[in-house]
């Protein structure tokens, strides 16, 4: 009897060790800001992402600047999440490596919220390549006092919309506007209904996409505008959308 118990104990220990060293399905790098008013969202996102990675056996690392990014660094990752990090003030080698990563399809990309803060900010010029990547748009304005609104799914058959309600509410968002709609240059997956802004706002752009992908680039890529408030991680539809986006970008 003792031999059987000892054998089962050894078997359990061996299995546990194997489970802990199991090869991840894919690796993700998440770039997020180390200051500013989006930090609360990034902190909540990190907790949620770590849990998602542990449950689904993928690995995720985090960086708070572009200093480490080059070709060799990006070669370690199958998905790049631009987690509320603006497209300016990148190191030159990082920008060049990122462009190659996307244009050659070396990995997938998910951009959130601040990734479309395109224009001249803090003395930096607009990143022209990224400007085209995002559909040729330029940041124009935003609802600084926030508004609740309904997001309508336009392409219900796209894999990232699997299990997402055809329309869902988002609370406390800034709702960026741009100098034009990116629709002519990208594939729109969802848009916000500006008539549902609560409280109402005059800061509108008419046709207002908020989730899209750019099929002109080899990498699987998706931009999701919503990403200001940490309360998004209480939103079932938002979490489903982001979960789907990660696995789709990874090709899983």
Secondary structure as UniProt FT lines:
FT   HELIX           2..20
FT   STRAND          27..32
FT   TURN            37..38
FT   HELIX           39..56
FT   STRAND          59..63
FT   TURN            67..68
FT   HELIX           71..74
FT   TURN            75..76
FT   STRAND          79..83
FT   HELIX           92..103
FT   TURN            104..105
FT   STRAND          108..112
FT   HELIX           113..116
FT   TURN            122..123
FT   HELIX           128..133
FT   TURN            134..135
FT   STRAND          139..141
FT   TURN            144..145
FT   STRAND          147..153
FT   TURN            156..157
FT   HELIX           159..161
FT   TURN            162..163
FT   STRAND          167..173
FT   STRAND          177..178
FT   HELIX           183..185
FT   STRAND          187..198
FT   STRAND          209..213
FT   TURN            215..216
FT   STRAND          221..224
FT   HELIX           230..234
FT   HELIX           236..249
FT   TURN            250..251
//
